[in-house]
Amino acid sequence: MNYEAIYWLVAMIIFMVTECATVSLVSVWFAIGALVAIVVALVGGSLILQVVLFLTVSILLLASLRTVVRKYINPGIIRTNTDSLIGCIGVVTTPVNNVAALGQVKINGMVWSARSSTGAPLPEGAQVRIDRIEGVKLFVTLAEESAVK
């Protein structure tokens, strides 16, 4: 009985289960490397050859195919409603003052708490561009300033 092939089979199953549990596209390449090692073990290759081929195949597949396959499996992050606001223009409805922790911006008919990305106060009625969102606060800059950057 070829125990080396059985050990590689167990390793392959562990890698496959790990991949199914994590979906990180790391373990699958080691499962394929283990499959190559099983074939080498079954045809009578030495343990050193099995380990070398396992490591070589696994690392080459991981380095060369992971990013390519990841693009097809996860083609892009779907932006949520709040993420889609980044880069949009809104209007300051309550003056933005980071020191006093005040400020509101209206965008798409909704009023949001806002802070200045630069720390500079923003007057009521100013048009601002949303730079980022942290929690329920928009971080904004004057639309004219963000166009210059």
C-alpha positions as CSV (number, residue, x, y, z in Angstrom):
1,M,0.0,0.0,0.0
2,N,1.3,3.4,-0.9
3,Y,1.1,5.5,2.3
4,E,2.6,8.6,0.8
5,A,-0.2,8.8,-1.7
6,I,-2.7,8.5,1.1
7,Y,-1.0,11.2,3.1
8,W,-1.1,13.5,0.1
9,L,-4.8,12.7,-0.4
10,V,-5.5,13.6,3.2
11,A,-3.6,16.9,2.7
12,M,-5.5,17.6,-0.5
13,I,-8.8,17.1,1.2
14,I,-7.7,19.4,4.1
15,F,-6.7,22.1,1.6
16,M,-10.0,21.7,-0.3
17,V,-12.1,21.9,2.9
18,T,-10.1,24.9,4.0
19,E,-10.7,26.6,0.7
20,C,-14.4,25.9,0.9
21,A,-14.5,27.4,4.4
22,T,-12.5,30.6,3.6
23,V,-13.0,31.2,-0.2
24,S,-9.7,33.0,-0.2
25,L,-8.2,31.4,-3.3
26,V,-5.0,30.3,-1.4
27,S,-5.6,26.7,-0.4
28,V,-6.9,25.6,-3.8
29,W,-3.4,25.9,-5.3
30,F,-2.0,23.7,-2.5
31,A,-4.7,21.2,-3.2
32,I,-3.6,21.0,-6.8
33,G,0.0,20.7,-5.7
34,A,-1.0,17.8,-3.5
35,L,-2.8,16.2,-6.5
36,V,0.5,16.4,-8.4
37,A,2.3,14.8,-5.4
38,I,-0.3,12.0,-5.4
39,V,0.4,11.2,-9.0
40,V,4.2,11.3,-8.4
41,A,3.8,9.0,-5.3
42,L,1.6,6.5,-7.3
43,V,4.2,6.2,-10.1
44,G,7.0,5.6,-7.5
45,G,8.7,9.0,-7.2
46,S,10.8,9.7,-4.2
47,L,9.4,11.6,-1.2
48,I,11.9,14.5,-1.9
49,L,10.6,14.7,-5.5
50,Q,7.0,14.7,-4.2
51,V,7.7,17.6,-1.8
52,V,9.6,19.6,-4.4
53,L,6.9,19.2,-7.0
54,F,4.2,20.0,-4.4
55,L,5.9,23.2,-3.4
56,T,6.8,24.2,-6.9
57,V,3.4,23.6,-8.4
58,S,1.6,25.2,-5.5
59,I,3.7,28.3,-5.4
60,L,3.8,28.8,-9.1
61,L,0.0,28.5,-9.4
62,L,-0.5,30.8,-6.4
63,A,1.8,33.4,-7.8
64,S,0.6,33.3,-11.4
65,L,-3.1,32.5,-11.3
66,R,-4.6,33.8,-8.1
67,T,-5.0,37.4,-9.3
68,V,-6.3,36.4,-12.7
69,V,-8.9,33.9,-11.3
70,R,-9.9,36.4,-8.5
71,K,-11.0,38.9,-11.1
72,Y,-13.4,36.4,-12.6
73,I,-14.7,35.1,-9.3
74,N,-15.1,38.5,-7.7
75,P,-15.2,41.0,-10.6
76,G,-15.8,44.0,-8.5
77,I,-17.1,45.3,-5.2
78,I,-20.7,46.4,-5.6
79,R,-21.0,49.9,-4.1
80,T,-23.7,50.4,-1.6
81,N,-25.9,53.4,-1.5
82,T,-23.6,55.3,0.8
83,D,-20.5,54.4,-1.2
84,S,-22.1,55.7,-4.4
85,L,-22.2,59.2,-2.8
86,I,-18.4,59.6,-2.8
87,G,-17.5,62.1,-5.4
88,C,-21.0,63.6,-5.6
89,I,-21.8,67.3,-5.0
90,G,-24.0,68.4,-2.1
91,V,-25.0,71.7,-0.5
92,V,-24.1,72.8,3.0
93,T,-27.4,73.4,4.9
94,T,-25.8,74.0,8.3
95,P,-22.3,75.6,8.4
96,V,-19.6,73.0,8.8
97,N,-17.2,73.6,11.7
98,N,-15.0,70.7,12.8
99,V,-14.0,72.4,16.1
100,A,-17.6,72.8,17.2
101,A,-18.6,69.4,15.7
102,L,-21.3,71.0,13.6
103,G,-22.4,70.8,10.0
104,Q,-24.9,69.3,7.7
105,V,-24.9,68.7,4.0
106,K,-27.9,67.9,1.8
107,I,-27.4,65.4,-1.1
108,N,-30.0,63.6,-3.1
109,G,-32.7,65.0,-0.9
110,M,-31.2,63.6,2.3
111,V,-29.4,65.6,5.0
112,W,-26.2,64.2,6.4
113,S,-23.9,65.2,9.3
114,A,-20.8,66.6,7.8
115,R,-17.2,67.5,8.6
116,S,-14.6,69.3,6.6
117,S,-11.9,67.0,5.2
118,T,-9.4,69.9,5.4
119,G,-10.6,71.2,8.7
120,A,-11.6,74.5,7.2
121,P,-15.0,75.9,8.1
122,L,-17.6,75.7,5.2
123,P,-20.4,78.3,4.9
124,E,-24.1,77.5,4.5
125,G,-25.0,77.3,0.8
126,A,-21.5,76.2,-0.3
127,Q,-21.3,73.4,-2.8
128,V,-19.1,70.5,-1.5
129,R,-17.8,67.3,-2.9
130,I,-18.0,64.1,-0.7
131,D,-14.5,62.7,-0.2
132,R,-15.3,59.8,2.1
133,I,-17.9,58.5,4.6
134,E,-17.1,57.4,8.1
135,G,-20.0,56.0,10.0
136,V,-22.9,58.5,9.4
137,K,-20.7,61.5,8.7
138,L,-19.7,62.8,5.3
139,F,-16.2,64.3,4.9
140,V,-16.3,67.0,2.4
141,T,-14.3,69.7,0.6
142,L,-15.4,72.8,-1.4
143,A,-16.3,71.6,-4.9
144,E,-14.0,74.2,-6.4
145,E,-11.0,73.0,-4.2
146,S,-11.5,69.3,-5.0
147,A,-11.6,70.1,-8.8
148,V,-8.2,71.8,-8.5
149,K,-6.5,68.7,-6.8
